[in-house]
Amino acid sequence: MKILLFGPQNAGKTSLMRTTCLGYNFMKVINLKPTKGVSRENFMFRGIMELTLWDCGGQEVYIERYFSKSQRELIFSEVTTAIFMVDSAVVDAGVKGVFDGFLKYLYEFSPHVDKIYILLNKIDLQNSREDDNYELLINEISEEKRKNLEFTPVSVKEGSAQHRLIEVLDYEIQKSSLAMQRIGKIRHLLDQLKSNTLSEYLLFNQPDGLLIASTFGKFESKPLKFMTFESGSLESNLYHIYEVVMSQLNVSNASSLTLSTLIYESDTGYILVKEIHDGSAVLMSVTRNKNPEVFSGVMNALTGEDFKNLKNTLKT
């Protein structure tokens, strides 16, 4: 899927892309330099489908190049999702020409696109003028084409822009039969784990912290910031003890240790967190009680056939 992120400079396009798709926090992108030309980033959205995001630098020299005969087809063809982003704190008449060119070539080279998303960014600023920007962009657009345009006032700083982008990508993925088949299979495997262990399961995409699927059906949570499964000096100490134990057991060539499963205990049950598929996804299991048989059942499930099937499905 090709996601086209377009608009004038300083609109916040790269900040939106990096905070949503690459897991950066806002402080890390606050002083980003302007994008030079087109930056393309591939990422797995919700662990279901690989997306390619084309972040187009908004300086005038680049805009002219995108609209030139030599590049317009490359930029605007095969677009799955089209997003135009503008700084709502600045009303610039020149942005109208950029927007009109964006629509013109998008309709020409990707006529199948049925929705075009316009993000009016920086509404957190006191001098935000999103209404004026809306009137500027919508001026002289036919009533028929207006139906395809979805305007949303957002703020990358406050997180509403990221939330809106996730909504947009979710909508686009739901139109993909391949993605829906994959998510259906993943849900089926989680339901099998649940029925075999009487515990609930949630599967998260580790890079962006978004939920892939769960045994709760519809489940809403903020994107999670997962800890890196590294134990630093603790791991080296553990490995030293492990080597000594292996020598006491007359076992040579002790294998290296990998920290793949964490176990938490509450008053009412256990939470087991396990990395799968080379650390790109995280499976969380929540037991209903502290019965030893339930705990051992989950541990067996996390090394059994259903878990292997889930791992293979994510790897495919």
ROGUVO-623218 format. One line per 5 residues: their letters; for each residue z, x, y of C-alpha. Coordinates in pm, 1 decimal, padded with zeros to 6 digits. Example, Ala and Ser with C-alpha at 12.3 -4.5 7.8 and 13.67 -1.06 7.14 Angstrom:
BEGIN
as	00780.0:01230.0:-00450.0 | 00714.0:01367.0:-00106.0;
***
This chain:
BEGIN
mkill	00000.0:00000.0:00000.0 | -00100.7:00134.2:00340.6 | 00137.8:00055.8:00627.3 | -00011.4:00119.6:00971.9 | 00245.7:00184.6:01246.6;
fgpqn	00063.1:00186.2:01579.4 | 00144.7:00171.8:01950.2 | 00186.3:00374.1:02271.0 | 00404.1:00684.0:02293.7 | 00783.9:00657.5:02319.1;
agkts	00785.5:00317.1:02149.1 | 01016.5:00443.9:01871.6 | 00767.2:00438.6:01583.9 | 00870.5:00766.7:01422.4 | 01240.6:00688.7:01468.1;
lmrtt	01187.5:00355.8:01291.6 | 00994.2:00517.0:01008.3 | 01245.6:00793.6:00944.9 | 01558.8:00579.4:00968.3 | 01416.5:00304.9:00744.7;
clgyn	01203.6:00490.2:00492.5 | 01356.6:00837.1:00478.2 | 01724.3:00748.1:00521.5 | 01786.3:00934.0:00849.8 | 02068.9:00818.0:01077.2;
fmkvi	01989.8:00735.1:01440.2 | 02159.3:01046.8:01584.0 | 01922.3:01262.0:01379.0 | 01613.4:01107.8:01539.0 | 01737.3:01054.8:01893.5;
nlkpt	01557.6:01362.6:02030.0 | 01241.6:01358.7:01820.3 | 00934.4:01524.6:01966.1 | 00624.1:01303.4:02003.3 | 00413.5:01271.3:01689.1;
kgvsr	00095.2:01475.3:01703.7 | -00192.9:01278.8:01556.8 | -00123.1:01085.4:01237.2 | 00182.3:01152.7:01021.4 | 00158.9:01009.7:00668.1;
enfmf	00470.6:00961.2:00459.1 | 00475.7:00841.6:00097.7 | 00794.3:00675.4:-00025.8 | 00915.0:00437.0:-00295.5 | 01027.4:00114.1:-00133.1;
rgime	01318.4:-00044.4:-00322.6 | 01215.7:00172.6:-00616.8 | 00939.3:-00078.1:-00696.2 | 00622.6:00027.5:-00519.3 | 00493.8:00341.5:-00353.3;
ltlwd	00399.7:00286.9:00009.5 | 00206.9:00514.3:00244.9 | 00313.3:00479.1:00606.6 | 00066.3:00598.0:00871.2 | 00267.7:00681.1:01183.3;
cggqe	00011.1:00719.7:01461.9 | 00112.8:00930.0:01761.7 | 00080.6:00724.7:02079.6 | -00033.8:00979.5:02337.6 | -00348.6:00874.1:02521.4;
vyier	-00556.6:01159.8:02380.3 | -00476.4:01045.1:02025.7 | -00536.1:00676.0:02098.7 | -00886.2:00759.8:02224.5 | -00946.7:00957.5:01906.8;
yfsks	-00829.4:00671.5:01681.4 | -01071.0:00433.8:01855.3 | -01362.9:00679.0:01840.5 | -01656.3:00609.7:01611.6 | -01566.8:00906.4:01391.2;
qreli	-01209.0:00794.4:01315.8 | -01170.3:00420.7:01364.4 | -01272.5:00334.1:01007.2 | -01036.4:00596.3:00859.6 | -00739.5:00466.1:01060.3;
fsevt	-00796.0:00090.4:01033.7 | -00949.4:00042.4:00687.7 | -00757.9:-00062.6:00374.1 | -00448.7:-00157.9:00576.3 | -00198.1:-00369.1:00383.5;
taifm	00057.5:-00415.7:00662.8 | -00015.2:-00371.2:01034.4 | 00269.7:-00310.7:01281.1 | 00229.0:-00260.6:01656.0 | 00533.6:-00125.8:01838.8;
vdsav	00596.8:-00110.8:02212.6 | 00877.9:00003.7:02442.7 | 01006.4:-00323.9:02590.5 | 01182.2:-00141.2:02874.5 | 00844.1:-00040.6:03021.9;
vdagv	00572.9:-00281.6:03131.8 | 00251.0:-00080.1:03136.7 | -00079.6:-00258.3:03192.1 | -00251.3:00018.2:02994.2 | -00072.1:-00094.4:02678.1;
kgvfd	-00283.0:-00411.8:02680.1 | -00599.1:-00208.8:02624.7 | -00435.5:-00022.5:02336.8 | -00324.4:-00350.3:02179.8 | -00667.3:-00511.7:02216.5;
gflky	-00835.7:-00208.0:02058.6 | -00581.1:-00213.9:01776.8 | -00660.8:-00580.1:01702.5 | -01036.2:-00530.0:01735.2 | -01065.6:-00251.9:01479.5;
lyefs	-00802.3:-00396.1:01249.7 | -00997.1:-00723.0:01223.2 | -01319.3:-00525.5:01175.2 | -01206.6:-00286.9:00900.5 | -00916.7:-00479.6:00739.0;
phvdk	-01012.6:-00847.5:00778.3 | -00791.3:-00943.9:00483.1 | -00470.5:-00878.7:00686.1 | -00325.1:-01224.9:00747.6 | -00021.9:-01124.9:00956.1;
iyill	00017.7:-00868.5:01232.1 | 00370.8:-00772.6:01332.9 | 00455.1:-00674.2:01691.2 | 00794.2:-00511.9:01749.6 | 00927.4:-00512.9:02107.4;
nkidl	01170.7:-00222.2:02079.4 | 01469.5:-00106.8:02289.2 | 01610.1:-00450.2:02371.0 | 01950.7:-00280.6:02370.3 | 01865.5:-00136.2:02714.1;
qnsre	01972.0:-00330.5:03021.9 | 01625.6:-00299.1:03177.7 | 01451.9:-00439.7:02871.3 | 01164.7:-00672.4:02963.6 | 01048.8:-00803.5:02628.3;
ddnye	00934.1:-01136.5:02775.9 | 00707.1:-00959.0:03025.3 | 00563.2:-00741.1:02749.7 | 00502.9:-01047.0:02534.9 | 00308.9:-01218.5:02814.8;
lline	00111.7:-00900.3:02877.7 | 00006.3:-00857.9:02515.5 | -00065.8:-01224.3:02442.7 | -00282.4:-01269.2:02753.1 | -00642.2:-01369.1:02673.7;
iseek	-00575.3:-01374.7:02298.6 | -00739.4:-01680.2:02142.6 | -00519.6:-01955.7:02002.3 | -00660.2:-01892.7:01655.0 | -00566.6:-01523.1:01659.7;
rknle	-00223.3:-01594.2:01807.1 | -00130.6:-01767.7:01482.4 | -00156.8:-01432.9:01303.0 | 00071.6:-01249.4:01545.8 | 00447.1:-01231.2:01489.0;
ftpvs	00648.9:-01094.4:01783.0 | 01007.1:-00974.6:01729.8 | 01244.1:-00822.6:01989.3 | 01422.2:-00534.7:01811.6 | 01632.0:-00223.3:01858.3;
vkegs	01603.1:00088.3:01643.7 | 01935.0:00208.1:01787.5 | 02123.1:-00107.7:01685.2 | 01942.6:-00144.4:01349.5 | 01756.4:-00472.6:01401.1;
aqhrl	01419.8:-00292.6:01394.6 | 01497.2:-00143.3:01053.6 | 01610.1:-00481.7:00923.4 | 01288.4:-00640.9:01046.5 | 01072.0:-00371.6:00886.4;
ievld	01250.2:-00422.9:00553.3 | 01184.4:-00799.2:00581.6 | 00816.7:-00731.9:00649.3 | 00780.2:-00492.8:00356.3 | 00964.5:-00733.2:00125.8;
yeiqk	00721.9:-01009.7:00223.8 | 00421.0:-00788.0:00159.2 | 00554.5:-00670.5:-00177.2 | 00610.8:-01031.2:-00288.3 | 00235.8:-01080.4:-00253.3;
sslam	00173.1:-00799.0:-00501.9 | 00151.5:-00922.9:-00860.1 | 00207.3:-00568.3:-00990.0 | 00532.4:-00533.0:-00794.4 | 00656.0:-00875.0:-00906.4;
qrigk	00580.2:-00795.5:-01271.0 | 00776.7:-00475.0:-01241.4 | 01077.5:-00635.0:-01074.3 | 01071.8:-00909.8:-01339.4 | 01089.8:-00653.8:-01616.6;
irhll	01375.0:-00467.3:-01444.4 | 01573.9:-00790.0:-01401.0 | 01520.6:-00872.9:-01768.1 | 01658.7:-00532.6:-01872.3 | 01962.8:-00573.9:-01645.9;
dqlks	02026.7:-00918.6:-01793.2 | 02018.2:-00763.0:-02141.3 | 02276.4:-00505.9:-02035.0 | 02491.0:-00785.8:-01893.5 | 02476.7:-00999.6:-02206.9;
ntlse	02561.0:-00702.4:-02428.8 | 02858.6:-00582.1:-02224.9 | 02988.5:-00886.8:-02030.9 | 02963.6:-00684.3:-01709.5 | 02756.3:-00715.0:-01393.6;
yllfn	02486.3:-00464.9:-01298.5 | 02326.2:-00363.0:-00970.0 | 02036.8:-00121.1:-00939.9 | 01982.3:00064.4:-00609.9 | 01702.9:00282.7:-00483.5;
qpdgl	01884.2:00604.1:-00391.2 | 01660.4:00738.4:-00107.4 | 01692.9:00427.6:00113.5 | 01999.4:00266.1:-00048.4 | 01821.9:-00068.7:-00087.0;
liast	01889.8:-00300.5:-00377.9 | 01615.4:-00312.3:-00641.8 | 01765.4:-00585.0:-00862.3 | 02096.7:-00720.9:-00986.4 | 02244.1:-00962.4:-01238.3;
fgkfe	02375.7:-01175.9:-00950.7 | 02030.0:-01308.2:-00863.2 | 02011.3:-01308.1:-00485.4 | 02248.7:-01042.9:-00355.6 | 02272.3:-00923.3:00004.8;
skplk	02425.4:-00593.5:00113.2 | 02374.6:-00340.4:00386.4 | 02162.1:-00039.2:00283.1 | 02399.9:00197.1:00104.4 | 02444.7:00561.1:00196.4;
fmtfe	02494.9:00718.3:-00145.1 | 02701.4:01029.7:-00190.9 | 02515.7:01320.7:-00342.4 | 02635.1:01370.5:-00695.8 | 02749.0:01727.9:-00644.4;
sgsle	03099.1:01859.5:-00693.4 | 03062.4:02204.7:-00534.8 | 03347.1:02437.5:-00621.1 | 03497.4:02172.9:-00848.9 | 03190.9:02193.3:-01069.7;
snlyh	03211.0:02569.8:-01100.5 | 03580.2:02545.8:-01194.2 | 03504.4:02277.6:-01450.3 | 03228.1:02486.5:-01598.9 | 03459.0:02786.5:-01630.9;
iyevv	03715.1:02573.0:-01815.8 | 03434.7:02424.5:-02026.3 | 03318.2:02772.0:-02130.3 | 03670.3:02867.7:-02234.5 | 03707.6:02546.7:-02436.1;
msqln	03374.1:02606.3:-02607.7 | 03478.4:02958.2:-02699.7 | 03804.1:02822.1:-02847.8 | 03590.9:02584.2:-03053.6 | 03369.3:02874.1:-03162.8;
vsnas	03066.5:02723.9:-02989.1 | 02830.2:02978.3:-02834.6 | 02584.2:02929.0:-02547.9 | 02765.0:02648.7:-02366.0 | 02508.9:02426.1:-02198.2;
sltls	02509.5:02361.9:-01823.8 | 02694.9:02062.3:-01682.8 | 02537.4:01777.9:-01489.5 | 02739.3:01516.6:-01301.6 | 02557.8:01191.5:-01375.7;
tliye	02827.0:00922.8:-01407.8 | 03122.6:00839.2:-01184.9 | 03402.6:00603.9:-01293.9 | 03623.3:00414.4:-01050.9 | 03922.4:00201.3:-01141.5;
sdtgy	04059.2:-00103.9:-00963.0 | 04346.8:-00335.4:-01047.5 | 04108.8:-00577.0:-01218.0 | 03836.7:-00362.5:-01374.3 | 03616.8:-00055.4:-01369.3;
ilvke	03311.2:00045.7:-01167.7 | 03071.4:00288.6:-01331.1 | 02798.0:00451.3:-01122.3 | 02519.1:00639.5:-01298.1 | 02214.2:00823.2:-01171.1;
ihdgs	01888.9:00747.4:-01347.7 | 01530.0:00866.1:-01327.3 | 01598.3:01211.6:-01179.4 | 01836.0:01080.0:-00916.3 | 01589.7:00842.1:-00750.8;
avlms	01788.6:00533.3:-00854.5 | 02155.1:00448.9:-00908.3 | 02288.1:00191.4:-01154.3 | 02626.3:00033.3:-01081.2 | 02820.6:-00155.7:-01346.2;
vtrnk	03124.3:-00371.1:-01258.5 | 03341.7:-00482.6:-01550.0 | 03510.0:-00824.3:-01544.4 | 03840.2:-00690.2:-01675.9 | 04014.9:-00374.1:-01796.9;
npevf	03979.9:-00446.3:-02165.7 | 03915.0:-00113.4:-02346.0 | 03642.2:-00276.0:-02553.9 | 03455.4:-00383.2:-02238.1 | 03479.1:-00031.8:-02096.9;
sgvmn	03356.1:00130.6:-02417.0 | 03078.6:-00129.0:-02438.1 | 02949.6:-00031.2:-02094.5 | 02969.6:00340.1:-02179.9 | 02770.0:00276.8:-02497.3;
altge	02517.0:00066.7:-02305.7 | 02461.1:00344.7:-02051.3 | 02344.3:00570.6:-02332.6 | 02175.4:00303.8:-02546.1 | 01828.9:00160.8:-02592.1;
dfknl	01840.7:-00087.6:-02302.7 | 01931.1:00189.8:-02060.0 | 01650.1:00408.3:-02193.6 | 01406.2:00120.9:-02145.6 | 01524.5:00075.4:-01788.5;
kntlk	01486.0:00446.7:-01722.2 | 01133.4:00445.6:-01864.2 | 01039.0:00140.4:-01658.8 | 01145.9:00313.2:-01337.1 | 00969.1:00632.3:-01441.6;
t	00637.8:00462.0:-01517.7;
***
